[in-house]
Every structure is written in C-alpha cells, then in structure tokens.
C-alpha cells in the first residue's frame, strides 16, 4: 500500500475508534505509521528501522548469510 493511503487508513480507523461505546483492541501492523499515532498509548514493542532491524544477527551470521545468498558485499542491503 502506498504511504499516503496507509496513513489515511490509520487515521480513519483511529477517528472511528474514539467514539466506541465499549473497550476494544485493534491490531494493525505497518512500516509506515502515521506520526500522530506513533505514541505509547497506541503502540507496543520496538519501532524498527534500517538500523534497528527485526532480525538481529551477529556479524558472523550476517557474513554467512551474505555469502550463502550470492549477494555481493558491496551491494546495498535493505
């Protein structure tokens, strides 16, 4: 989903939730969180980035993964 649509969807869900008559929980995952919703009352867990990845590999494991993948070490890795 493109970023603008993703963030618009998040705002719509959040705005609708404000008027709820009963407690509830919405579980939504995204790599493009709407800035106003990136608050502790709406989120749990870590915020992942290119430098704080979900999969934490030791340098040795990173090297082994690169070697086994056939990727040139000079290629940019995401």
C-alpha positions in Angstrom: 0.0 0.0 0.0 1.3 3.5 -0.7 2.3 5.6 2.2 -0.5 8.2 1.9 -3.2 5.6 1.7 -1.8 3.6 4.6 -1.7 6.7 6.9 -5.1 7.8 5.8 -6.5 4.4 6.7 -4.8 4.5 10.1 -6.4 8.0 10.8 -9.8 6.8 9.7 -9.6 3.7 12.0 -8.4 5.9 14.9 -11.1 8.5 14.4 -13.8 5.9 14.3 -12.4 4.2 17.5 -12.7 7.4 19.5 -16.5 7.1 19.5 -16.6 3.5 20.6 -19.1 2.6 23.3 -17.1 -0.4 24.5 -13.5 -1.2 25.1 -11.8 -3.0 22.2 -8.4 -3.6 20.6 -7.3 -3.1 17.0 -4.2 -4.9 15.9 -2.6 -3.3 12.9 1.0 -3.7 11.6 2.7 -1.2 9.3 6.1 0.0 8.3 4.6 3.5 7.7 2.9 4.6 10.9 1.0 7.8 11.0 3.1 10.2 13.0 0.3 11.2 15.4 -0.3 7.6 16.2 3.3 6.8 17.0 2.6 7.2 20.7 2.9 4.7 23.6 -0.9 4.7 24.1 -1.3 3.3 20.6 1.8 1.2 20.0 3.6 -1.7 21.6 7.1 -3.0 21.1 10.0 -1.6 19.2 10.0 0.7 16.2 12.0 -0.9 13.5 14.2 0.9 11.0 17.0 0.1 8.6 19.4 0.4 11.5 17.1 -1.3 14.1 16.0 -4.4 12.2 13.6 -7.0 13.4 16.1 -9.8 12.9 19.3 -9.3 14.9 22.2 -11.2 13.5 25.7 -11.4 14.9 28.4 -10.1 12.5 29.4 -13.7 11.9 25.9 -14.7 11.0 25.5 -11.6 8.7 28.6 -12.6 6.8 27.4 -16.2 6.5 24.0 -15.1 5.2 25.6 -12.7 2.7 28.0 -15.4 1.5 25.3 -18.1 1.1 22.9 -15.7 -0.7 25.3 -14.8 -3.5 24.9 -11.1 -2.8 28.0 -9.1 -3.5 29.0 -7.5 -0.2 29.3 -4.1 -1.9 25.6 -4.3 -2.9 23.3 -2.2 -0.7 21.3 -4.3 1.6 18.0 -3.2 3.0 
